[in-house]
Amino acid sequence: MSLAFEVIEKDIAGRLGRLRTRDKVLPTPALLPVINPHLQPVSPAEMKRLGAEGLITNSYIFSRSEEFRERTLSQGLHRVLSFDGLIMTDSGAFQLSVYGDIPVSNEEILRFQQAIGSDIIVPLDIPTPPDADRARAERELLTTMARLAEARSLCGEDAVVAGPVQGGIYPDLRERAGREVGEMGFCFCPIGAVVPLMESYRYTELVNVVMAAKRGIPPSSCVHLFGAGHPAMFALAVAMGCDVFDSAAYALYAREGRYLTPSGSATLADLSDLPCPCQVCRTHSAAELRQSEERERLLALHNLAVSLGEIARIRQAIRDGVLFELVDERCRSHPLLLDGYRTMLLFGSELERRDRVSKRRFFYRGRESCMRTEVIRYHALLERLCLPPRVVVSLDGQAREGFDMVLPFRPPFGPYPPELAETFPIGQSEVPRWDEEMVARGCQGIRVLRETHPECVIAVASPPDWHGIITREVPGIQVIP
């Protein structure tokens, strides 16, 4: 297929990259605003001025439209929408999930997408709802995979065809689907049927689904999270390895009078000020926006500007190596989003294998920081240290008689040779006053050191305040004042 995905920089499992489809290049992470030709408050030209470099629209809607079908077939999708960037087309799977059936076959919608010049074509996959039982999820996954195989044979090598990953909320099915999609040669892999999880704030299940799918999808593939439209969760999704999003939320929220922010949403009726630097908010007061005849369009422009701004913020965070700090900040905007973040951290060993080695800083923000990939990696590296026969880990940094080496202690990492004091992560960690969580996590580093150096005598020198935590976390260790 005529698609290439180049990864330029990484942070956690997030990738800064370039998606190339024939003559189009899309920087990632990317947001594709959803276009509905019949109900569109923001034009593609306005979207482009706001920074949108790609769009997504529904080929099923175009195929059933008396107004647009023949025109799009004769002129092409890009000309009809007056947009020269990347345009992806969905197949009608959303309508399938809503109505149960639609009067079009997989072959028909694939051929229509090719005929109108879509840059990324999506087969008619079956979006299994989260509450479906396993038997239904397996049955619908088989149908989806058969339709993907049909798409591969129908569309030819020059077409860029997406390979949706389904499987309901069952991690093994999602992982299997991701692996099989990769084996079939799909390089653009949307994770589908997750909108109901996001709409009901089931972020823990969303994380389990995404991480399972990512485990199967080849690392070289570009991953699209279907229907992820709220900027508050973009950073979390990117941290798990999602590269592309699509959103109708900017327009749907505007229709309901809802005002998006990077950390949540507000009802326009409740706002006395507009806390945003976009053009709409700087040229209108809250009262003027409420009373404007163009309220829906202006609010949609604001919502889209906020969403695209968050994507730009995430790209910079990846480049700077501070994505963890951004994820932590965004996920504290809602308790269920925070649960999703904590669930993601349970996959720390998987994320560590994808994370970059060195970063600008490690900023301690509470117990979640103790589970970060940098801590996991540091503990794994402790076994490489060459130690003399008698070693003391000193929490106060002071030497003790009778020992050949003093290793200072830096929570949540643990003991470290003085020679590494200026290297990442020890030298670049911003750690406030020590607390029990970080000291306990640092003690795990002591335990790793003792387990991997059984030939050494290792003791801990500590102020009395920390004796209980040390003996609890490292049973049998000698603790000296």
C-alpha positions in Angstrom: 0.0 0.0 0.0 1.1 3.6 -0.7 1.6 4.5 2.9 4.6 5.2 5.1 4.8 6.1 8.7 8.1 7.7 10.0 8.7 8.1 13.7 10.9 11.1 14.5 10.8 11.3 18.3 9.3 9.3 21.1 8.1 9.8 24.7 6.5 7.1 26.8 4.7 5.2 23.9 3.8 8.5 22.1 5.4 9.2 18.7 6.1 12.4 16.9 5.9 11.3 13.3 5.0 11.8 9.6 2.2 9.8 7.9 2.7 9.8 4.1 -0.1 8.7 1.8 0.9 9.2 -1.9 1.2 13.0 -2.3 0.0 13.9 1.3 2.0 14.3 4.5 0.3 14.4 7.9 2.4 15.3 11.0 1.4 13.2 14.0 -0.1 13.2 16.5 -2.9 14.6 14.4 -6.6 15.5 14.8 -8.9 15.0 11.9 -12.0 17.1 12.3 -15.2 15.4 11.2 -16.9 16.9 8.2 -20.7 16.4 7.6 -21.5 18.0 4.3 -25.1 18.6 5.3 -24.5 20.1 8.8 -21.2 21.9 8.9 -20.7 25.0 11.1 -17.0 25.3 10.3 -15.8 25.1 6.7 -12.8 23.1 5.6 -11.0 26.4 4.7 -11.6 27.7 8.2 -10.3 24.4 9.6 -7.1 24.7 7.5 -6.6 28.3 8.8 -6.8 26.9 12.4 -4.1 24.4 11.6 -6.0 21.2 10.6 -3.9 19.3 8.1 -6.3 16.5 7.5 -10.1 15.8 7.7 -12.3 12.8 8.0 -15.8 12.5 6.5 -18.3 9.7 6.1 -18.4 8.1 2.7 -21.8 6.5 3.5 -23.4 9.9 3.9 -21.9 11.0 0.5 -23.1 7.8 -1.2 -26.7 8.3 0.0 -26.9 12.0 -0.7 -28.8 13.3 -3.6 -27.0 16.6 -3.3 -23.5 15.3 -3.1 -23.2 11.8 -4.6 -22.9 12.5 -8.3 -21.1 15.7 -7.8 -18.4 14.0 -5.7 -18.1 11.1 -8.1 -17.5 13.5 -11.0 -15.4 16.1 -9.3 -13.7 14.2 -6.5 -13.9 14.6 -2.7 -11.1 17.1 -2.4 -12.6 19.5 -4.9 -16.1 19.3 -3.5 -14.8 20.0 0.0 -12.2 22.6 -1.3 -9.5 21.0 0.8 -6.1 20.0 -0.5 -4.9 18.2 2.6 -5.4 14.5 3.6 -9.0 13.3 3.6 -9.9 10.0 5.3 -13.3 8.5 4.7 -15.2 6.3 7.2 -17.4 3.5 5.8 -20.7 3.9 7.6 -19.7 1.7 10.6 -21.1 4.4 12.9 -24.5 4.3 11.2 -24.3 0.5 11.4 -23.7 0.7 15.2 -26.7 3.1 15.6 -29.2 1.5 13.2 -28.1 -2.1 13.2 -28.0 -2.3 9.4 -27.3 -0.1 6.4 -28.3 -0.7 2.8 -24.7 -0.9 1.4 -22.2 -3.8 1.2 -18.5 -3.7 2.1 -17.6 -4.0 -1.6 -19.9 -1.1 -2.6 -18.6 1.3 0.0 -15.0 0.4 -0.8 -15.4 1.0 -4.5 -17.2 4.3 -3.8 -14.4 5.6 -1.5 -11.9 4.8 -4.3 -14.0 6.5 -6.9 -14.2 9.8 -5.0 -10.5 9.9 -4.3 -10.3 9.2 -0.6 -6.7 9.3 0.8 -7.4 6.7 3.4 -10.2 4.1 2.8 -12.0 2.3 5.7 -13.7 -1.1 5.1 -17.2 -1.7 6.6 -16.1 -3.1 9.9 -18.5 -4.2 12.7 -18.2 -2.0 15.8 -18.9 -4.3 18.7 -20.5 -2.4 21.6 -18.6 -2.6 25.0 -21.5 -4.5 26.7 -21.7 -7.3 24.1 -21.0 -10.8 25.3 -17.9 -12.6 24.2 -19.7 -14.8 21.7 -21.0 -11.8 19.8 -17.6 -10.1 20.0 -15.9 -13.1 18.5 -18.6 -13.5 15.8 -18.4 -9.9 14.7 -14.6 -9.9 14.8 -14.6 -12.8 12.3 -16.9 -10.7 10.0 -14.7 -7.7 10.3 -11.6 -9.7 9.5 -13.3 -11.2 6.4 -14.2 -7.7 5.2 -10.6 -6.6 5.7 -9.4 -9.5 3.6 -11.9 -8.6 0.9 -10.7 -5.0 1.0 -7.1 -6.1 0.5 -8.1 -8.1 -2.6 -10.5 -5.4 -4.1 -8.6 -2.1 -3.6 -5.2 -3.0 -5.0 -1.7 -2.1 -3.9 -2.0 1.6 -4.7 -4.9 2.3 -2.3 -4.3 3.2 1.3 -6.8 1.0 3.2 -7.2 1.1 7.0 -7.4 -2.0 9.1 -9.8 -1.5 12.0 -9.0 -3.4 15.2 -12.2 -4.7 16.9 -12.9 -7.2 19.6 -15.2 -5.5 22.1 -13.8 -5.1 25.6 -11.9 -8.4 25.5 -8.2 -7.8 25.7 -7.2 -11.1 24.1 -9.5 -10.5 21.1 -8.2 -6.9 20.7 -4.6 -8.2 20.8 -5.3 -11.0 18.4 -7.1 -8.6 16.0 -4.2 -6.2 16.1 -1.7 -8.9 15.3 -3.8 -10.3 12.5 -4.4 -6.9 11.0 -0.6 -6.4 10.9 0.0 -9.8 9.4 -2.5 -8.9 6.6 -0.3 -5.9 5.7 -2.3 -3.0 7.1 -0.1 -0.1 8.2 -2.9 2.2 9.3 -4.8 0.6 12.2 -7.8 2.3 13.8 -9.0 1.1 17.2 -12.7 1.0 16.8 -15.9 0.9 18.9 -14.5 2.9 21.8 -16.8 5.9 21.7 -19.3 4.4 24.2 -16.5 3.9 26.7 -15.4 7.5 26.4 -19.0 8.8 26.5 -19.6 7.0 29.8 -16.2 7.9 31.3 -15.1 4.2 31.3 -11.4 5.2 31.0 -10.1 2.2 32.8 -11.6 -0.1 30.2 -10.5 2.2 27.4 -6.9 1.9 28.6 -7.2 -1.9 28.8 -8.6 -2.0 25.2 -6.0 0.3 23.7 -3.0 -1.4 25.5 -4.2 -4.8 24.4 -4.6 -3.7 20.8 -1.2 -2.0 20.8 0.3 -5.2 22.0 -0.8 -6.9 18.8 -0.4 -4.0 16.3 3.1 -3.9 14.7 5.2 -1.0 16.2 5.7 0.4 12.7 1.9 1.0 12.1 0.1 4.3 12.6 -2.6 3.9 15.2 -5.9 5.8 14.9 -8.3 6.0 17.9 -11.7 6.3 16.4 -14.0 8.9 17.8 -11.7 10.3 20.4 -12.7 14.0 20.4 -12.2 15.6 23.8 -8.9 17.4 24.3 -8.7 16.4 28.0 -7.9 12.8 27.0 -5.7 13.3 24.0 -2.5 13.2 26.1 -3.4 10.0 27.8 -4.2 8.3 24.4 -1.0 9.6 22.9 1.0 8.2 25.8 -0.4 4.8 25.1 0.8 5.1 21.4 -2.2 6.5 19.5 -1.2 8.7 16.7 -4.4 10.0 15.0 -7.7 11.1 16.3 -11.0 12.2 14.7 -13.5 14.5 16.3 -17.1 15.7 15.8 -17.1 16.9 19.4 -16.2 20.5 18.4 -19.4 20.8 16.5 -21.7 18.6 18.7 -20.6 20.4 21.8 -21.2 23.8 20.1 -24.7 22.7 19.2 -25.4 22.0 22.9 -23.8 25.3 24.0 -20.8 23.7 25.5 -17.4 25.4 25.7 -14.3 23.1 25.4 -11.1 23.6 27.5 -8.0 21.5 27.5 -9.1 20.0 30.9 -12.9 19.7 30.4 -15.9 21.5 29.2 -18.3 24.2 30.5 -21.8 25.4 29.7 -21.6 28.7 27.9 -24.6 29.9 29.9 -22.5 29.5 33.1 -19.5 31.5 31.9 -18.9 35.1 32.8 -15.5 35.2 31.1 -13.9 33.3 28.2 -10.6 31.9 29.4 -9.0 31.3 26.0 -6.7 33.2 23.7 -8.4 32.1 20.4 -9.7 34.8 18.1 -13.4 34.1 19.0 -12.8 34.5 22.7 -10.6 37.6 22.3 -13.2 39.4 20.1 -16.3 38.4 22.0 -17.4 38.6 25.7 -19.3 35.6 27.1 -22.5 37.6 27.0 -21.9 38.6 23.3 -21.2 35.0 22.4 -24.4 33.8 24.1 -26.5 36.4 22.2 -24.8 36.1 18.8 -26.9 34.8 15.9 -23.7 32.9 14.9 -23.2 31.4 18.4 -23.0 27.8 17.2 -20.5 28.5 14.5 -18.3 30.7 16.7 -18.4 28.2 19.5 -17.5 25.4 17.1 -14.5 27.5 15.9 -13.4 28.0 19.5 -13.8 24.3 20.3 -11.8 23.3 17.3 -9.1 25.8 18.1 -8.8 24.4 21.6 -8.6 20.8 20.3 -6.0 21.5 17.6 -4.0 23.6 20.2 -3.9 20.6 22.5 -2.5 18.4 19.7 0.2 21.0 19.1 0.9 21.1 22.9 1.3 17.3 22.9 3.7 17.4 20.0 5.9 19.8 21.8 5.7 17.8 25.0 7.0 14.7 23.1 9.8 16.7 21.6 10.8 18.0 25.0 10.4 14.7 26.8 7.8 16.0 29.2 4.7 14.1 28.1 4.3 12.4 31.5 3.9 15.8 33.1 1.2 16.8 30.6 -0.6 13.5 31.0 -0.5 13.8 34.8 -1.9 17.4 34.6 -4.7 16.6 32.2 -5.8 13.4 34.0 -6.3 15.2 37.3 -9.2 17.1 35.7 -11.6 14.2 36.4 -11.4 11.3 38.9 -12.3 8.7 36.3 -9.7 10.1 33.9 -7.2 9.8 36.8 -8.3 6.1 37.2 -7.5 5.6 33.5 -4.0 7.2 34.0 -3.3 4.9 37.0 -4.5 1.9 34.9 -2.1 2.9 32.2 0.8 3.0 34.7 0.1 -0.7 35.5 1.4 -1.4 32.0 4.7 0.3 33.0 6.9 -2.6 31.8 5.4 -2.5 28.4 5.6 1.2 28.1 9.2 1.2 29.4 10.3 -0.8 26.3 9.0 2.0 24.0 10.1 5.0 26.0 13.1 7.2 25.3 16.2 6.8 27.4 16.9 10.4 28.4 14.6 13.3 29.0 14.7 16.9 30.0 13.4 16.3 33.5 11.5 14.0 35.9 9.1 16.1 37.9 7.7 14.3 40.9 3.9 14.8 41.2 2.8 12.2 43.7 2.5 8.5 44.0 1.7 8.1 40.3 5.3 9.3 39.6 6.6 6.3 41.4 5.2 4.1 38.7 6.7 5.9 35.8 8.8 4.2 33.2 12.0 6.0 34.2 11.8 4.4 37.7 11.2 1.0 36.2 14.1 1.3 33.8 16.5 2.6 36.5 15.7 -0.3 38.8 16.4 -2.8 36.0 19.8 -1.1 35.4 20.9 -1.5 39.0 22.1 -5.0 38.4 24.8 -3.6 36.1 26.6 -1.8 38.9 30.0 -3.2 39.9 30.2 -3.1 43.7 32.9 -3.8 46.3 32.3 -6.3 49.1 30.8 -3.8 51.6 28.3 -1.1 50.5 26.2 1.3 52.5 23.2 3.1 51.0 23.1 6.5 52.8 19.8 8.4 53.0 21.6 11.4 54.3 24.5 11.2 51.9 27.1 10.8 54.7 29.9 8.2 54.8 30.0 5.5 57.4 33.0 3.6 58.7 33.6 0.0 57.8 32.3 0.3 54.2 34.1 0.3 50.9 31.5 2.4 49.0 28.8 4.9 49.9 25.8 5.1 47.5 23.6 8.2 48.0 19.8 7.7 47.9 17.4 9.6 45.6 13.8 8.6 45.9 11.8 7.3 44.0 14.8 5.7 42.2 16.9 4.5 45.2 20.7 4.1 45.5 23.0 5.6 42.9 26.8 5.9 42.4 28.0 9.5 42.9 29.3 9.5 39.3 25.7 9.4 38.1 24.6 12.4 40.1 24.5 14.7 37.0 23.0 12.1 34.6 19.3 11.4 33.8 17.2 10.5 35.7 19.1 11.3 39.0 20.4 14.7 38.1 17.3 15.9 36.3 14.7 14.8 38.9 12.7 17.5 40.6 11.7 15.9 43.9 10.1 17.9 46.7 10.2 17.0 50.4 10.4 13.2 50.7 7.2 11.3 51.4 6.4 7.7 52.3 5.4 6.7 48.8 8.6 7.9 47.1 10.9 6.5 49.9 9.1 3.1 49.7 9.6 3.0 45.9 13.3 3.9 46.3 13.6 1.0 48.8 12.6 -1.3 46.0 15.8 -0.1 44.3 17.7 -1.2 47.4 16.0 -4.6 47.3 16.9 -5.0 43.6 20.5 -4.1 44.4 20.7 -6.7 47.1 19.0 -9.4 45.1 21.3 -8.9 42.1 24.5 -8.6 44.2 24.3 -11.5 46.6 28.1 -11.5 47.1 28.0 -8.1 48.7 27.1 -7.0 52.2 24.6 -4.1 51.8 23.4 -1.9 54.6 21.3 1.2 54.9 22.2 4.3 56.9 19.1 6.3 57.7 17.6 8.8 60.0 15.2 7.1 62.5 12.1 8.5 60.7 12.6 6.1 57.8 13.6 2.9 59.6 10.1 1.4 59.6 9.6 1.9 55.9 13.1 0.5 55.1 12.7 -2.7 57.1 9.2 -3.2 55.7 10.3 -2.8 52.1 13.7 -4.6 52.4 13.2 -7.3 55.0 16.3 -8.4 56.8 18.4 -5.4 55.7 20.9 -4.0 58.2 19.8 -0.4 59.1 22.3 1.8 60.9 21.9 5.4 62.3 
